[in-house]
Amino acid sequence: MATYAIGDLQGCFDPLRRLLDYIDFQPGRDRLWFVGDLVNRGPQSLDVLRFVKSLGTAAVTVLGNHDLHLVMQAEGYGKPNREDTLAPILNAPDRDELIAWLRSQPLCVTDTIADHSWLMVHAGVLPCWTAAKAVALGKEVSAALRADNYREFLANMWGSEPTQWSDELSGWDRLRVIVNAMTRMRYLTLQGAMEFRAEGNKAPPARGPANCVPWFDAVGRKSKNVTVVCGHWSGLGFLERPDLLAIDTGCLWGGTLTVARLDDRRVYQLPCPTYAKPSGWD
């Protein structure tokens, strides 16, 4: 059995199928880890969602910001964007089943593969969180998404405040910080606050916002004892080091789709057509 981690798809179904054929993925034998953002901006979000759902236990998926945007759109919250390509899902006969399945996916998972500890999350984890803490906090959000009153959570989920974690946080503020860190974060200020508004907050580190650091380079990061596999940051591109495997390589924008075999860190990349025009970096 092999476990493969797959970068952000955002509706790029054809490249996914070609790459899975190339690596000879067998759902009865292998597992796929999807780092989130299955949908939006690309042309085949409905196909991606149906396919990943059909894989059952052969697929492990964490939620990304675009996945949560879809859930909110389906439930009447948040504002649609002109770049959205979610209409085929929202108009599909199995829409409710797909949205319910998406709501049931976690924000963060951990596992041991080939005697090595991995943590998968869409964007990142705050430096004060251990891997175990991140998983526990992700479960708090999952409980809110699966609760009978989940629409109340959706109504209060989006927003960029608070920008820092405290164990004393409660209610919607607590859940919002967890969501923002795990699905939206790229940079932290030198004081440890998540930075979402500064110019350059989607750019690679060489052109990032002043007085900020990538979340994975923050001083005192407590999750460095595991390898975090993540996406969300196409401007960063592929980055591999002992504590990090970043695999959003901009398939949507005409970059590549990246698949990494976690058992031995072998990497496969497939050039992709340009499905959308980059608006900075996504």
C-alpha positions in Angstrom: 0.0 0.0 0.0 1.2 3.5 -0.9 -0.1 6.9 0.4 0.0 9.8 -2.0 -0.5 13.4 -1.1 -2.1 15.5 -3.8 -1.9 19.3 -4.2 -4.8 21.8 -4.6 -7.1 20.7 -7.4 -9.6 23.5 -7.6 -11.7 21.7 -10.1 -8.8 20.4 -12.3 -10.2 16.9 -12.8 -8.5 15.8 -16.1 -5.0 16.4 -14.8 -5.9 14.4 -11.6 -7.1 11.4 -13.6 -4.0 11.5 -15.9 -1.6 11.6 -12.9 -3.5 8.8 -11.1 -3.2 6.7 -14.2 0.5 7.4 -14.4 1.2 6.4 -10.8 -1.1 3.4 -11.2 -3.3 4.3 -8.2 -5.4 1.4 -7.1 -8.2 2.4 -4.6 -8.2 -1.1 -3.1 -4.5 -0.9 -2.4 -3.5 2.7 -2.1 -4.6 5.9 -0.3 -4.9 9.4 -1.5 -4.4 12.4 0.8 -6.0 15.6 -0.6 -4.7 18.8 0.9 -8.0 20.7 0.4 -9.4 23.1 -2.1 -11.0 20.3 -4.2 -13.2 22.9 -5.9 -13.6 26.3 -7.4 -12.0 28.4 -10.2 -11.3 25.4 -12.4 -13.8 23.8 -14.9 -14.6 20.4 -13.3 -15.3 21.0 -9.7 -18.4 18.8 -9.7 -16.4 15.9 -11.3 -13.7 16.3 -8.7 -16.1 16.3 -5.8 -18.0 13.3 -7.0 -14.8 11.3 -7.7 -13.2 12.0 -4.4 -16.4 11.1 -2.5 -16.7 7.9 -4.5 -13.3 6.7 -3.3 -14.6 6.2 0.2 -11.9 5.2 2.7 -9.2 5.2 0.0 -9.3 9.1 0.2 -8.5 11.3 3.1 -9.4 14.9 2.5 -9.0 18.1 4.6 -11.0 21.2 4.0 -9.6 24.2 2.3 -10.9 27.8 2.1 -12.6 27.2 -1.3 -14.3 24.1 0.0 -15.7 26.1 2.9 -16.7 28.8 0.5 -18.8 26.2 -1.4 -20.5 25.1 1.8 -21.3 28.6 2.7 -22.7 29.4 -0.8 -24.8 26.2 -0.7 -26.3 27.4 2.6 -26.9 31.0 1.6 -24.0 32.6 3.5 -21.1 34.7 2.3 -20.7 36.5 -1.0 -20.1 34.8 -4.3 -17.0 35.9 -6.3 -17.0 36.6 -10.0 -14.3 34.0 -10.4 -16.4 31.2 -8.8 -17.2 28.1 -10.9 -19.4 26.5 -8.3 -22.8 26.7 -10.2 -22.6 23.1 -11.6 -22.3 21.8 -8.0 -25.0 24.1 -6.6 -27.4 23.0 -9.4 -26.6 19.3 -9.3 -29.2 16.8 -8.4 -26.9 15.3 -5.7 -25.9 18.8 -4.4 -27.2 18.2 -0.8 -25.4 14.8 -0.6 -22.2 16.4 -1.8 -22.4 19.3 0.6 -23.2 17.1 3.5 -20.2 14.9 2.6 -17.9 18.0 2.4 -19.1 19.2 5.8 -18.1 15.9 7.3 -14.4 16.2 6.3 -11.8 17.2 8.8 -9.5 20.3 8.9 -6.5 18.4 10.0 -5.3 14.8 10.2 -2.2 13.0 11.4 -0.8 9.5 10.7 2.4 7.5 10.8 3.5 6.4 7.4 6.7 4.3 6.9 7.7 5.0 10.6 7.4 8.8 10.0 4.8 11.2 11.5 2.8 13.3 9.1 0.3 16.1 9.7 -2.0 17.2 6.8 -3.7 20.6 6.8 -4.7 22.9 4.0 -2.9 26.1 5.0 -0.9 25.6 8.2 -0.8 25.4 11.9 0.0 28.2 14.4 3.5 28.0 15.9 2.1 27.5 19.5 0.3 24.4 18.5 1.7 20.9 18.7 0.5 18.4 16.1 -1.7 16.8 18.7 -3.1 20.2 19.7 -3.9 21.0 16.0 -5.8 17.8 15.5 -7.8 18.4 18.7 -8.7 21.9 17.7 -9.6 20.8 14.2 -12.1 18.4 15.8 -13.8 21.3 17.5 -14.5 22.9 14.1 -15.6 19.6 12.7 -18.1 19.2 15.5 -19.5 22.6 14.7 -19.8 21.8 11.0 -21.6 18.5 11.8 -23.9 19.9 14.5 -27.6 20.3 14.0 -27.1 24.1 14.2 -24.2 24.2 11.8 -25.8 27.0 9.9 -25.3 29.3 12.9 -21.6 28.5 12.8 -21.4 29.3 9.1 -23.0 32.6 9.7 -20.2 33.5 12.1 -17.3 31.6 10.6 -15.8 34.1 8.1 -13.7 37.2 9.2 -10.1 38.0 10.0 -10.4 38.6 13.7 -9.0 37.6 16.2 -5.6 37.3 14.5 -3.9 35.5 17.4 -4.6 32.3 19.4 -5.3 32.2 23.1 -6.4 29.1 25.0 -8.9 31.5 26.7 -10.7 32.1 23.4 -14.3 30.7 23.3 -17.3 30.6 21.1 -17.2 31.8 17.5 -13.9 33.7 18.0 -12.2 30.5 19.0 -13.5 28.5 16.0 -12.8 31.4 13.6 -9.1 31.5 14.6 -8.8 27.7 14.1 -10.5 27.9 10.6 -8.3 30.9 9.6 -5.1 29.3 10.6 -5.8 25.9 9.0 -7.4 27.2 5.8 -6.2 30.8 5.1 -2.9 31.5 6.8 0.4 32.2 5.0 2.2 34.9 6.9 2.6 35.8 10.5 3.7 39.2 11.9 6.8 39.2 14.1 4.4 39.4 17.0 2.7 36.2 15.9 -0.5 37.6 14.5 -1.9 36.1 11.2 -1.5 38.6 8.4 -4.3 38.6 5.8 -4.5 42.2 4.5 -1.0 43.5 3.9 0.3 43.9 0.3 2.1 40.8 -0.8 0.4 38.4 1.6 0.0 35.8 -1.2 3.5 36.3 -2.7 6.4 34.0 -2.1 8.6 34.9 0.9 11.2 36.9 -1.1 8.4 39.3 -2.0 6.2 38.9 1.1 4.8 41.6 3.4 7.3 43.6 5.5 8.0 42.4 9.0 6.3 39.1 8.4 7.5 35.5 8.2 5.9 32.4 6.6 4.0 30.5 9.3 6.4 27.5 9.0 9.4 29.7 9.8 8.0 31.2 13.0 10.3 31.1 16.0 9.4 28.3 18.4 7.1 26.3 16.1 5.9 23.3 18.1 5.0 21.1 15.2 8.5 20.8 13.8 8.7 17.2 15.1 6.3 16.1 12.3 6.3 16.8 8.6 3.4 19.1 7.7 2.0 18.4 4.3 0.0 21.4 3.0 -1.2 23.4 0.0 -2.9 26.8 -0.3 0.1 28.8 -1.4 0.7 28.5 -5.1 3.0 31.5 -4.9 5.3 29.5 -2.7 5.3 26.5 -5.0 6.9 23.2 -4.1 8.9 23.2 -1.0 10.3 20.1 0.7 12.3 19.9 3.9 12.2 17.6 7.0 9.4 19.5 8.7 7.4 20.6 5.6 6.0 19.4 2.3 4.2 22.2 0.5 2.6 20.9 -2.7 0.3 23.6 -4.2 2.1 24.1 -7.5 -0.6 26.1 -9.3 -2.3 23.5 -11.4 -5.2 25.9 -11.9 -2.9 28.6 -13.2 -1.0 26.5 -15.8 1.6 25.3 -13.3 1.8 21.6 -12.4 -0.2 19.1 -10.4 2.0 17.6 -7.7 1.6 14.2 -6.1 4.1 13.1 -3.4 4.3 9.5 -2.3 4.7 9.9 1.5 6.2 6.4 2.0 9.5 7.5 0.3 8.9 11.2 -0.6 9.0 10.5 -4.3 7.4 13.3 -6.2 5.4 13.2 -9.4 4.4 16.4 -11.3 2.2 16.9 -14.4 2.1 20.1 -16.4 -1.4 21.5 -16.5 -3.3 23.8 -18.9 -4.2 27.3 -17.8 -7.8 27.2 -16.5 -7.8 30.6 -14.9 -5.8 33.8 -14.9 -3.8 34.3 -11.7 -5.0 37.2 -9.6 -1.7 37.6 -7.7 -1.3 34.2 -6.1 -4.0 32.0 -4.7 
